[in-house]
Amino acid sequence: MESKYLIDTNIIIYYLRNEIPENEIKKIESIFETSFNISTITKIEVLGWLKITEKDKEQINFFLNNAKVFYINKSVEKKVIEIKQKHKIKTPDAIIGATALKNKFTIVTRNEKDFNKIDKIKIYNPFK
């Protein structure tokens, strides 16, 4: 069975800045083509950056239009609460982690430190 992925904010930023390691770029682009899933939190974080220009926002929106956005539902909300009660983890990361768990996604991120705290989470870090 092919893996399904949830892309974290930092990977989108690295990709748009052409900072993904050269030996991983084909895999990342393949993930964007076949399993471009993001949490609503990722969309908010990428587009909510204070210094974003209108041109940047237009380009990012065009890019994100190819993604399937997962919003917070009761099941994810319940899992976020469970994660927050067990671990010291920022709410956005808990939401992304819960979204990944509830949808059986592997998180694509460079931020392993916080996500590793979450039981049964799968992570792909293209920087390793």
MINUZA-509074 format. One record per residue: x, y, z of N, C-alpha, C, O in turn; residue number from 1; chain. Coordinates in steps of 0.05 Angstrom, whole numbers. Layout:
N
n_c1, n_c2, n_c3, ca_c1, ca_c2, ca_c3, c_c1, c_c2, c_c3, o_c1, o_c2, o_c3, i, ch
X, Y, Z, X, Y, Z, X, Y, Z, X, Y, Z, NUM, A
...
***
This chain:
128
n_c1, n_c2, n_c3, ca_c1, ca_c2, ca_c3, c_c1, c_c2, c_c3, o_c1, o_c2, o_c3, i, ch
17, -24, 0, 0, 0, 0, 18, 25, 0, 37, 27, 16, 1, A
12, 43, -17, 27, 68, -19, 21, 87, 4, -2, 89, 13, 2, A
42, 100, 14, 39, 118, 37, 23, 142, 29, 24, 151, 6, 3, A
8, 153, 48, -6, 178, 45, 8, 198, 63, 17, 191, 85, 4, A
9, 223, 54, 25, 242, 69, 9, 267, 76, -10, 274, 63, 5, A
18, 280, 98, 8, 306, 107, 33, 324, 108, 52, 318, 123, 6, A
32, 345, 93, 56, 363, 90, 55, 384, 112, 35, 398, 114, 7, A
76, 386, 127, 79, 407, 147, 87, 433, 134, 98, 434, 112, 8, A
81, 455, 149, 87, 482, 139, 116, 486, 131, 121, 497, 110, 9, A
134, 476, 146, 163, 481, 140, 171, 469, 114, 188, 480, 100, 10, A
159, 446, 106, 167, 434, 81, 157, 451, 57, 171, 453, 37, 11, A
133, 462, 60, 123, 480, 38, 141, 504, 35, 148, 512, 13, 12, A
149, 515, 58, 167, 539, 57, 194, 531, 45, 204, 546, 27, 13, A
206, 509, 54, 231, 501, 42, 228, 495, 12, 246, 503, -4, 14, A
207, 483, 4, 202, 477, -24, 200, 503, -41, 213, 505, -61, 15, A
184, 521, -31, 180, 547, -46, 206, 563, -47, 210, 579, -66, 16, A
224, 559, -28, 250, 573, -28, 272, 557, -42, 295, 565, -42, 17, A
265, 534, -54, 284, 516, -67, 305, 507, -47, 329, 506, -54, 18, A
297, 499, -23, 316, 491, -2, 314, 461, 6, 326, 453, 25, 19, A
298, 446, -9, 296, 417, -4, 322, 405, -14, 332, 412, -35, 20, A
334, 386, 2, 359, 373, -7, 355, 361, -35, 335, 349, -42, 21, A
376, 365, -52, 375, 357, -80, 368, 327, -83, 353, 320, -101, 22, A
378, 310, -65, 373, 282, -68, 345, 274, -59, 337, 251, -63, 23, A
329, 292, -48, 302, 287, -39, 280, 302, -56, 257, 297, -52, 24, A
289, 319, -73, 270, 336, -87, 250, 320, -104, 226, 327, -106, 25, A
259, 299, -118, 241, 283, -134, 219, 269, -117, 196, 268, -125, 26, A
227, 260, -94, 207, 247, -76, 187, 268, -66, 163, 263, -66, 27, A
197, 291, -58, 179, 312, -49, 159, 320, -71, 135, 323, -67, 28, A
170, 324, -95, 152, 332, -117, 132, 310, -124, 109, 315, -131, 29, A
140, 285, -121, 122, 262, -125, 100, 263, -104, 77, 258, -110, 30, A
107, 269, -79, 87, 271, -58, 68, 294, -64, 44, 291, -61, 31, A
78, 317, -73, 60, 339, -80, 41, 331, -103, 18, 340, -103, 32, A
50, 314, -121, 33, 306, -143, 13, 285, -136, -9, 285, -147, 33, A
20, 267, -117, 2, 244, -111, -12, 245, -84, -32, 231, -80, 34, A
-1, 261, -65, -12, 260, -38, -8, 287, -24, 3, 288, -2, 35, A
-16, 308, -38, -12, 335, -28, -35, 342, -8, -54, 355, -16, 36, A
-32, 333, 16, -51, 338, 37, -39, 357, 58, -16, 354, 65, 37, A
-55, 376, 67, -46, 395, 88, -68, 399, 108, -92, 395, 102, 38, A
-60, 406, 132, -79, 414, 152, -87, 443, 147, -71, 459, 136, 39, A
-110, 451, 156, -118, 479, 154, -98, 497, 169, -94, 520, 162, 40, A
-85, 486, 190, -65, 501, 205, -41, 508, 187, -31, 530, 188, 41, A
-33, 489, 170, -11, 494, 151, -18, 517, 132, -2, 535, 128, 42, A
-42, 516, 122, -51, 538, 104, -51, 565, 119, -42, 585, 108, 43, A
-61, 565, 143, -61, 590, 159, -33, 599, 164, -27, 623, 162, 44, A
-15, 581, 172, 13, 589, 178, 27, 600, 153, 41, 620, 155, 45, A
24, 587, 131, 38, 596, 107, 27, 623, 97, 43, 641, 91, 46, A
1, 626, 96, -11, 650, 86, -12, 672, 107, -16, 696, 100, 47, A
-9, 665, 132, -12, 685, 154, 14, 698, 162, 15, 714, 181, 48, A
36, 692, 148, 62, 703, 154, 60, 734, 151, 51, 744, 130, 49, A
69, 748, 171, 66, 777, 173, 79, 792, 149, 67, 811, 139, 50, A
101, 782, 140, 116, 796, 119, 110, 787, 90, 124, 794, 72, 51, A
89, 771, 87, 82, 761, 61, 72, 784, 43, 56, 801, 51, 52, A
82, 785, 18, 73, 805, -1, 48, 795, -15, 42, 771, -15, 53, A
34, 813, -29, 11, 805, -44, 19, 786, -67, 5, 767, -73, 54, A
43, 791, -79, 52, 773, -100, 58, 746, -89, 51, 725, -101, 55, A
71, 745, -65, 76, 719, -52, 50, 704, -46, 48, 681, -52, 56, A
31, 719, -35, 5, 707, -28, -9, 695, -53, -20, 674, -51, 57, A
-7, 710, -75, -19, 700, -100, -6, 674, -109, -20, 655, -116, 58, A
21, 673, -108, 36, 649, -117, 31, 626, -98, 27, 603, -107, 59, A
30, 631, -72, 25, 610, -52, -3, 599, -55, -7, 575, -54, 60, A
-23, 617, -58, -50, 608, -62, -52, 590, -87, -66, 570, -86, 61, A
-39, 598, -108, -39, 581, -133, -27, 554, -127, -39, 534, -136, 62, A
-5, 553, -112, 8, 528, -105, -11, 511, -87, -14, 487, -92, 63, A
-22, 524, -66, -39, 509, -47, -66, 500, -59, -79, 483, -47, 64, A
-74, 512, -81, -99, 503, -94, -97, 473, -103, -118, 461, -107, 65, A
-73, 463, -105, -69, 435, -112, -71, 416, -88, -71, 392, -91, 66, A
-73, 427, -64, -73, 411, -39, -101, 405, -31, -120, 420, -36, 67, A
-104, 382, -18, -129, 376, -4, -125, 386, 25, -107, 377, 39, 68, A
-143, 404, 34, -140, 415, 60, -159, 400, 79, -182, 396, 74, 69, A
-147, 391, 102, -162, 377, 122, -168, 397, 145, -150, 408, 158, 70, A
-194, 400, 150, -203, 418, 171, -207, 403, 197, -209, 379, 197, 71, A
-210, 418, 219, -213, 406, 245, -242, 397, 248, -261, 413, 245, 72, A
-246, 371, 253, -272, 360, 259, -272, 350, 288, -252, 352, 302, 73, A
-294, 339, 297, -296, 330, 325, -276, 308, 331, -265, 307, 353, 74, A
-271, 290, 312, -252, 268, 316, -223, 279, 320, -209, 270, 338, 75, A
-216, 298, 303, -189, 310, 305, -187, 326, 331, -167, 325, 345, 76, A
-208, 341, 336, -209, 358, 361, -205, 340, 386, -189, 348, 403, 77, A
-218, 318, 387, -215, 300, 410, -186, 289, 412, -175, 288, 434, 78, A
-174, 283, 389, -146, 273, 389, -127, 295, 397, -107, 290, 410, 79, A
-132, 320, 388, -115, 342, 396, -115, 346, 426, -94, 349, 438, 80, A
-138, 344, 438, -141, 347, 467, -125, 325, 481, -110, 330, 500, 81, A
-127, 301, 471, -113, 278, 482, -82, 283, 480, -68, 278, 500, 82, A
-73, 292, 457, -45, 297, 453, -35, 319, 472, -14, 317, 484, 83, A
-51, 341, 474, -43, 363, 491, -42, 355, 520, -26, 366, 535, 84, A
-59, 337, 528, -60, 328, 557, -35, 311, 563, -26, 311, 585, 85, A
-25, 296, 543, -3, 278, 547, 24, 291, 544, 44, 283, 556, 86, A
26, 311, 526, 52, 322, 518, 52, 352, 518, 32, 365, 514, 87, A
76, 363, 523, 80, 392, 520, 86, 396, 491, 108, 392, 481, 88, A
65, 405, 476, 68, 408, 448, 50, 432, 440, 28, 436, 450, 89, A
60, 448, 421, 44, 471, 412, 18, 462, 399, 17, 441, 386, 90, A
-2, 478, 402, -29, 470, 391, -28, 466, 361, -40, 446, 352, 91, A
-15, 483, 345, -14, 477, 316, -2, 450, 310, -12, 436, 292, 92, A
20, 443, 323, 32, 417, 319, 14, 394, 328, 13, 373, 315, 93, A
0, 398, 350, -19, 378, 359, -41, 374, 339, -50, 351, 335, 94, A
-51, 395, 327, -72, 393, 307, -61, 378, 282, -75, 361, 271, 95, A
-37, 385, 273, -26, 371, 250, -21, 342, 257, -27, 324, 241, 96, A
-11, 336, 280, -6, 309, 289, -32, 293, 290, -33, 270, 281, 97, A
-53, 305, 302, -79, 291, 304, -91, 286, 277, -103, 265, 272, 98, A
-88, 306, 259, -98, 302, 232, -84, 279, 218, -97, 263, 204, 99, A
-58, 277, 222, -43, 255, 210, -52, 228, 221, -56, 210, 206, 100, A
-54, 227, 247, -62, 201, 260, -90, 193, 251, -94, 170, 244, 101, A
-109, 211, 251, -137, 205, 245, -140, 197, 216, -159, 182, 209, 102, A
-122, 206, 198, -124, 200, 170, -103, 180, 160, -100, 175, 136, 103, A
-87, 169, 180, -66, 150, 174, -45, 161, 154, -37, 147, 135, 104, A
-38, 186, 158, -18, 199, 142, 9, 198, 155, 12, 196, 180, 105, A
30, 198, 139, 57, 203, 148, 62, 233, 146, 56, 245, 125, 106, A
72, 245, 167, 77, 274, 166, 104, 279, 152, 124, 266, 159, 107, A
104, 297, 133, 129, 305, 120, 137, 331, 134, 124, 352, 131, 108, A
159, 330, 148, 168, 353, 164, 198, 351, 170, 210, 330, 169, 109, A
209, 374, 177, 236, 375, 188, 235, 376, 218, 255, 372, 232, 110, A
211, 382, 229, 206, 385, 257, 200, 359, 271, 177, 355, 279, 111, A
219, 342, 273, 214, 315, 285, 212, 318, 315, 198, 302, 328, 112, A
225, 337, 327, 227, 339, 356, 199, 339, 370, 195, 323, 388, 113, A
181, 355, 361, 155, 356, 373, 137, 333, 365, 123, 321, 381, 114, A
138, 325, 339, 121, 304, 330, 129, 277, 341, 111, 259, 344, 115, A
154, 273, 347, 163, 247, 359, 151, 241, 386, 150, 218, 394, 116, A
141, 262, 399, 128, 258, 425, 101, 244, 422, 91, 232, 441, 117, A
89, 245, 398, 62, 234, 394, 64, 204, 388, 78, 196, 370, 118, A
50, 189, 403, 49, 159, 400, 39, 152, 372, 20, 163, 362, 119, A
53, 132, 360, 45, 120, 335, 46, 138, 310, 35, 132, 290, 120, A
59, 161, 313, 61, 180, 290, 83, 170, 271, 104, 161, 280, 121, A
78, 173, 245, 99, 166, 225, 109, 193, 213, 94, 211, 207, 122, A
136, 194, 210, 148, 219, 201, 167, 212, 178, 182, 193, 179, 123, A
167, 229, 158, 187, 229, 137, 200, 256, 137, 188, 277, 132, 124, A
226, 257, 142, 242, 281, 143, 261, 281, 119, 281, 265, 119, 125, A
256, 297, 98, 273, 296, 75, 301, 308, 80, 319, 307, 62, 126, A
305, 319, 103, 331, 331, 110, 350, 311, 124, 372, 318, 131, 127, A
340, 287, 129, 357, 266, 142, 370, 249, 122, 385, 230, 130, 128, A
***
